[in-house]
Protein backbone atom coordinates (compact mmCIF):
# COMPACT_ATOMS: atom_id res chain seq x y z
CA UNK A 1 0.00 0.00 0.00
CA UNK A 2 1.28 3.48 -0.92
CA UNK A 3 2.26 5.51 2.13
CA UNK A 4 1.73 9.25 2.48
CA UNK A 5 5.35 10.10 1.67
CA UNK A 6 5.13 8.10 -1.56
CA UNK A 7 2.79 10.73 -2.97
CA UNK A 8 5.52 13.36 -2.77
CA UNK A 9 7.77 14.10 -5.74
CA UNK A 10 10.55 16.53 -4.84
CA UNK A 11 11.96 18.46 -7.83
CA UNK A 12 15.73 18.83 -7.83
CA UNK A 13 15.54 22.30 -9.38
CA UNK A 14 18.76 23.44 -7.78
CA UNK A 15 21.76 25.54 -8.86
CA UNK A 16 24.38 22.80 -8.74
CA UNK A 17 24.90 19.05 -8.79
CA UNK A 18 26.31 19.25 -5.28
CA UNK A 19 23.14 20.89 -3.96
CA UNK A 20 21.00 18.31 -5.72
CA UNK A 21 22.94 15.47 -4.14
CA UNK A 22 22.68 17.14 -0.74
CA UNK A 23 18.89 17.24 -0.98
CA UNK A 24 18.78 13.61 -2.12
CA UNK A 25 20.63 12.65 1.05
CA UNK A 26 18.44 14.90 3.17
CA UNK A 27 15.06 13.79 1.82
CA UNK A 28 15.65 10.21 0.61
CA UNK A 29 13.55 8.71 3.42
CA UNK A 30 10.80 11.34 3.29
CA UNK A 31 9.67 11.50 -0.36
CA UNK A 32 8.60 8.94 -2.92
CA UNK A 33 10.41 10.34 -5.95
CA UNK A 34 13.00 12.88 -7.01
CA UNK A 35 12.19 14.84 -10.15
CA UNK A 36 15.10 15.55 -12.48
CA UNK A 37 14.24 18.38 -14.86
CA UNK A 38 15.88 19.97 -17.88
CA UNK A 39 18.18 22.31 -15.97
CA UNK A 40 19.78 19.63 -13.81
CA UNK A 41 19.86 16.96 -16.54
CA UNK A 42 21.64 19.33 -18.95
CA UNK A 43 24.18 20.12 -16.25
CA UNK A 44 24.87 16.56 -15.08
CA UNK A 45 23.56 14.19 -17.72
CA UNK A 46 22.50 10.68 -16.68
CA UNK A 47 24.96 10.72 -13.76
CA UNK A 48 22.41 12.31 -11.42
CA UNK A 49 19.92 9.54 -12.23
CA UNK A 50 22.52 6.89 -11.48
CA UNK A 51 23.37 8.66 -8.22
CA UNK A 52 19.75 8.69 -7.04
CA UNK A 53 19.23 5.06 -7.99
CA UNK A 54 22.36 3.99 -6.12
CA UNK A 55 21.83 6.00 -2.93
CA UNK A 56 18.07 6.39 -2.35
CA UNK A 57 15.04 4.15 -2.09
CA UNK A 58 13.03 6.89 -3.80
CA UNK A 59 12.36 6.59 -7.52
CA UNK A 60 13.26 8.97 -10.35
CA UNK A 61 10.81 11.09 -12.34
CA UNK A 62 12.67 12.35 -15.43
CA UNK A 63 10.83 15.48 -16.48
CA UNK A 64 12.33 16.46 -19.84
CA UNK A 65 8.97 17.23 -21.51
CA UNK A 66 9.98 15.84 -24.89
CA UNK A 67 8.50 17.69 -27.85
CA UNK A 68 9.85 16.98 -31.34
CA UNK A 69 9.12 14.98 -34.47
CA UNK A 70 7.94 11.42 -33.70
CA UNK A 71 11.18 9.70 -34.76
CA UNK A 72 13.28 11.92 -32.49
CA UNK A 73 10.93 11.49 -29.54
CA UNK A 74 10.91 7.71 -30.01
CA UNK A 75 14.71 7.58 -30.02
CA UNK A 76 14.99 9.84 -27.00
CA UNK A 77 12.46 7.78 -25.04
CA UNK A 78 14.32 4.61 -25.98
CA UNK A 79 17.45 6.08 -24.39
CA UNK A 80 15.49 7.17 -21.33
CA UNK A 81 14.10 3.64 -20.93
CA UNK A 82 17.63 2.41 -20.29
CA UNK A 83 18.28 4.80 -17.42
CA UNK A 84 16.18 3.07 -14.78
CA UNK A 85 13.65 5.85 -14.21
CA UNK A 86 10.02 5.26 -13.23
CA UNK A 87 8.36 8.18 -15.02
CA UNK A 88 9.23 10.32 -18.04
CA UNK A 89 7.30 13.16 -19.64
CA UNK A 90 6.36 14.17 -23.16
CA UNK A 91 4.29 17.19 -24.18
CA UNK A 92 0.86 16.28 -25.52
CA UNK A 93 1.55 18.92 -28.15
CA UNK A 94 -0.24 18.97 -31.47
CA UNK A 95 0.11 15.40 -32.70
CA UNK A 96 -0.96 12.08 -31.28
CA UNK A 97 1.76 10.49 -33.43
CA UNK A 98 4.40 12.03 -31.18
CA UNK A 99 2.75 10.52 -28.10
CA UNK A 100 2.49 7.13 -29.79
CA UNK A 101 6.17 7.35 -30.71
CA UNK A 102 7.07 8.06 -27.09
CA UNK A 103 5.13 5.01 -25.95
CA UNK A 104 6.77 2.84 -28.59
CA UNK A 105 10.23 4.12 -27.69
CA UNK A 106 9.66 3.44 -24.00
CA UNK A 107 8.97 -0.25 -24.73
CA UNK A 108 7.10 -0.62 -21.44
CA UNK A 109 10.25 0.03 -19.41
CA UNK A 110 9.23 3.53 -18.27
CA UNK A 111 5.82 4.95 -17.41
CA UNK A 112 5.07 7.78 -19.81
CA UNK A 113 3.17 10.88 -18.76
CA UNK A 114 1.72 13.44 -21.14
CA UNK A 115 2.04 17.10 -20.16
CA UNK A 116 -1.37 18.71 -20.68
CA UNK A 117 -1.34 22.45 -19.85
CA UNK A 118 1.45 23.80 -17.66
CA UNK A 119 0.22 25.10 -14.30
CA UNK A 120 1.95 28.42 -15.03
CA UNK A 121 -0.33 28.95 -18.04
CA UNK A 122 -3.41 31.16 -17.67
CA UNK A 123 -6.54 31.52 -19.79
CA UNK A 124 -5.11 34.74 -21.25
CA UNK A 125 -2.02 32.82 -22.37
CA UNK A 126 -4.20 30.28 -24.18
CA UNK A 127 -6.17 33.06 -25.84
CA UNK A 128 -3.01 34.84 -26.97
CA UNK A 129 -1.63 31.57 -28.35
CA UNK A 130 -4.55 31.40 -30.78
CA UNK A 131 -6.59 28.50 -29.38
CA UNK A 132 -10.30 28.28 -30.16
CA UNK A 133 -12.59 30.30 -27.85
CA UNK A 134 -14.05 27.04 -26.49
CA UNK A 135 -10.75 26.42 -24.69
CA UNK A 136 -10.74 29.65 -22.65
CA UNK A 137 -11.44 30.99 -20.10
CA UNK A 138 -12.17 27.46 -18.82
CA UNK A 139 -8.90 25.57 -19.30
CA UNK A 140 -10.38 22.26 -18.14
CA UNK A 141 -11.74 21.50 -21.61
CA UNK A 142 -8.27 21.84 -23.12
CA UNK A 143 -6.68 19.78 -20.34
CA UNK A 144 -9.23 17.01 -20.84
CA UNK A 145 -8.75 17.01 -24.62
CA UNK A 146 -4.99 16.61 -24.21
CA UNK A 147 -5.47 13.93 -21.55
CA UNK A 148 -7.71 12.00 -23.92
CA UNK A 149 -5.01 12.24 -26.60
CA UNK A 150 -2.47 10.84 -24.15
CA UNK A 151 -4.72 7.97 -23.11
CA UNK A 152 -5.55 7.02 -26.70
CA UNK A 153 -1.83 7.00 -27.54
CA UNK A 154 -1.11 4.55 -24.72
CA UNK A 155 0.45 6.89 -22.16
CA UNK A 156 0.21 5.82 -18.53
CA UNK A 157 -1.09 9.17 -17.33
CA UNK A 158 -0.72 12.92 -17.47
CA UNK A 159 0.65 15.90 -15.63
CA UNK A 160 -2.20 18.24 -14.70
CA UNK A 161 -3.22 20.62 -11.94
CA UNK A 162 -5.00 19.36 -8.83
CA UNK A 163 -8.08 21.23 -10.01
CA UNK A 164 -8.39 18.89 -12.99
CA UNK A 165 -7.37 15.51 -11.56
CA UNK A 166 -10.88 14.40 -10.58
CA UNK A 167 -12.30 15.29 -13.98
CA UNK A 168 -9.59 13.24 -15.68
CA UNK A 169 -10.18 10.27 -13.38
CA UNK A 170 -13.93 10.44 -14.02
CA UNK A 171 -13.40 10.42 -17.79
CA UNK A 172 -10.40 8.10 -18.15
CA UNK A 173 -10.54 5.83 -15.10
CA UNK A 174 -8.77 5.54 -11.77
CA UNK A 175 -5.84 3.61 -13.26
CA UNK A 176 -4.88 6.57 -15.46
CA UNK A 177 -2.16 8.34 -13.45
CA UNK A 178 -2.41 12.01 -12.53
CA UNK A 179 0.71 13.85 -11.40
CA UNK A 180 0.09 17.30 -10.00
CA UNK A 181 2.47 20.26 -9.73
CA UNK A 182 1.43 23.62 -8.30
CA UNK A 183 1.02 22.30 -4.76
CA UNK A 184 1.04 24.88 -1.99
CA UNK A 185 0.23 24.01 1.66
CA UNK A 186 -1.89 26.59 3.45
CA UNK A 187 1.04 27.46 5.70
CA UNK A 188 3.14 28.63 2.74
CA UNK A 189 3.00 32.24 1.55
CA UNK A 190 4.89 33.09 -1.63
CA UNK A 191 4.17 36.33 -3.46
CA UNK A 192 6.70 35.48 -6.19
CA UNK A 193 4.98 32.24 -7.18
CA UNK A 194 4.56 31.80 -10.97
CA UNK A 195 1.98 29.03 -10.65
CA UNK A 196 -1.58 29.91 -11.64
CA UNK A 197 -3.64 26.78 -10.87
CA UNK A 198 -2.68 25.66 -7.37
CA UNK A 199 -4.10 23.39 -4.66
CA UNK A 200 -3.07 22.20 -1.21
CA UNK A 201 -1.67 18.66 -0.82
CA UNK A 202 -4.86 17.44 0.84
CA UNK A 203 -7.10 19.02 -1.80
CA UNK A 204 -5.08 17.49 -4.63
CA UNK A 205 -5.19 13.98 -3.16
CA UNK A 206 -8.91 14.27 -2.43
CA UNK A 207 -9.38 15.39 -6.05
CA UNK A 208 -7.69 12.22 -7.31
CA UNK A 209 -4.02 13.17 -7.73
CA UNK A 210 -1.76 10.12 -7.52
CA UNK A 211 1.49 12.06 -7.05
CA UNK A 212 2.27 15.64 -6.02
CA UNK A 213 5.26 17.65 -7.22
CA UNK A 214 6.21 19.79 -4.23
CA UNK A 215 9.30 21.95 -4.50
CA UNK A 216 9.45 25.39 -2.93
CA UNK A 217 7.43 24.58 0.23
CA UNK A 218 10.10 22.00 1.09
CA UNK A 219 13.21 23.52 -0.46
CA UNK A 220 12.68 27.01 0.94
CA UNK A 221 11.70 25.88 4.43
CA UNK A 222 14.10 26.50 7.30
CA UNK A 223 14.02 22.73 7.92
CA UNK A 224 13.25 20.96 4.61
CA UNK A 225 13.05 17.49 6.15
CA UNK A 226 10.49 18.66 8.72
CA UNK A 227 8.49 20.37 5.97
CA UNK A 228 8.33 17.13 3.98
CA UNK A 229 7.18 15.25 7.08
CA UNK A 230 4.51 17.89 7.74
CA UNK A 231 3.20 17.58 4.18
CA UNK A 232 3.11 13.78 4.46
CA UNK A 233 1.11 14.11 7.66
CA UNK A 234 -1.39 16.34 5.84
CA UNK A 235 -1.70 13.76 3.06
CA UNK A 236 -2.09 10.90 5.57
CA UNK A 237 -5.23 12.51 6.95
CA UNK A 238 -7.07 12.14 3.65
CA UNK A 239 -5.88 8.79 2.27
N, C-alpha and C positions, 0 to 999 in steps of 0.2 A: 504493500500500500504506500502511495506517495505521501511523504511527510510534508509539513508546512514549509520547511526550508527548501524542499525540492522544487517548489513553485518559483523560487527566486533565481533570476538570471542577472548576474552582475556584469555590466559592460566594462571592459578594460580600456576605456577611453582615457588614456593617461599619456603624459608627455614623454615617457621613456620606457624602454624595456625593463630597466631596473625597477621602476615604480610599479609596472604591471606585475612583475614577479613578486614584489613585496606584498601587493594586495592578494595575489593568489595564496601566498603563505598565510596571510592574515585571515582570509575568509573561506579557505578551503573546506572547513567543517560546518560552514554556516549558510552556504548557498548551494543550489542544485547544479548550476552551470556558470561558466564564464563565457561572456560574449567577446569574441575577437572581431573587431571591425576593420574597415579599410585603413585607417590611420596606423594602427598598430601592426597590421599584417604587412603593409608596405614597408614599415620600418624594420621588422624582424623576419618576415617570411614565415615559413612553416615551423621555424624553431620554437616560437612561442606556443604553438599547438602541441608540439612534442614535450615541451616543458610542463604544460598543464597536465597532459596525460600521464606523465611519469611521476608527478609530485602530488596530485590531488585526486580525491575520489569524485569530485565534480566533473561533469561532462563539458564539452566544448560546443558552443554555438558560433559557427563561422558566418558572420554577417557581412558578406561582400556585395550583396544586392546585385547579382549579375544582370547585365542588360546589354545584349549584343545580338548579332545574327545567330540563328539557331545552331549552326555548326560550331561557332566559337563557344557558345554557352555549353553545348554538349561536351566539348573537349575540356573546358574549365571545370565542369562538374565532375568529369571523370577523374581529373587530378585531385579534386577535393575529396572524392570518395576514398582515396588512398591515404588520407591524412588521419583517419580515426576520429572524425568529428561526428557528433550526433545529429546536429541540424545545420543546414546551409540555406541561404536565401537567394531568391531570384525575383526581380521585379516582374509583376504581372504584365506591365507594359501594354503594347498594342497588339501583340500576336500570340495566339495560343500555341503556335508552332515553337516559339521560344521556350515556353513552359514545358511542352512535351519533350523538347530536346534536353532540357535540364533533367527531367525525370529519367530519360533514357541514359544520359551520361552518368547519373548517380548509381545506376544498376542495383538499386535496392540497398546500397551500402551506407546511405546517408538519407536522413529524412528531410525532404525538400519543402520549404515554406515560401509561398508567394507573398510578396510585399504588395499590399493593396494601395492604400493612400497614406502617406507618411503623416504621423501625428502632428508634425509642424505645419502641415498644409491646412489653409482655411478655405472657406467657401469662395472668398474673393480671389484666392489664388487659382482655384479651379475655373472660375469665370474668366479670369484674365488669360488662362491657358487655352481658351477656346472650346471648352467642353459644351455639350448641349445644355440648354437651360434646365432640363429635367434632372441634371446632376448637381445643381446648386439651387438654393442654399443648403439643402439637405444632402450631406455627403454620404449618408448611409446607402443610398441607391447605387452610387458609384462603387462604394466598398463592396457591397453585395455582388454587383456585376463582376468585379475583378475576382472575388472569392469563388464565384461559380466557374469562372474561366480556369482558375487554379485547380479546382476539384475535378473538372472535366478532363484536364490535362494529366491527372494522376498525382498531383502534389499531395503531400501529407497534411497540409494545413496552410494557414496564412498568418501574416503579421497584421494586426489591426488594433484599433483603440479599444479600451475596455467598454466604451459606449456601444460598440458594435458586435461584441463577442456573442451575446445571447441571440441576436438576430441571425448570425452566421450559423450557430449551433442549431437553431430552429429550422433553418433552411437546408443545411447540409449534413446534419447529424452530429451526435456527441463525439464520435470518433475522429471527426475532422478537427485538427489541432488549431487552437487560437493562442498566439503569442502576443502579449500586450505591452508595448512601451507606454511612455507618458504616465507613469505611476507616481503619485505624490501623496504620501501620508498626510493626514490632517495637521500633524505637528510640524510640517515643513512649510516654510514661507520663503519663496524665491521670486523676487520681482524681475529677475533677469531671465526667467524661464522662456524658452522658445517653443515649448509645446503648446498646442492649441486645444487638443481633445484629451483631457486628463481625467483620471479616476483615482480613488484611493485603492490600496491593495485589497481590502475587504470587498469593496464595490466591484472590482474587476473579477475577483474569484466568484462572487455571487452571480455576476453576469455571465459566467461561463468561461472565463479565461483559464487556460491550462498552465500557462507560464507567464511570469511578469518580469519585464526588463526594468530593473531598478538601479539607477546609477547615482545621481547626485545626492539623494537622501542618505545614501550609505557613504559614498566617497567624501562628501563635504561635512559629514558629522565629526564632532570632536573625537568620538570613539566609534569608528566604523563597524567594528565587530558587534558592539552593543546595539547599534542601529539595525543591523541585519537581524539580530535576535529579536528585537522589538517588532520588526515587520513580520517575522515568522510567527510571533505570538498573535499578532493581529489576524494573520491568515488562518491560524489554527482555530480561531473562534468561529469561523464560518465554513470550515470543511467538515 
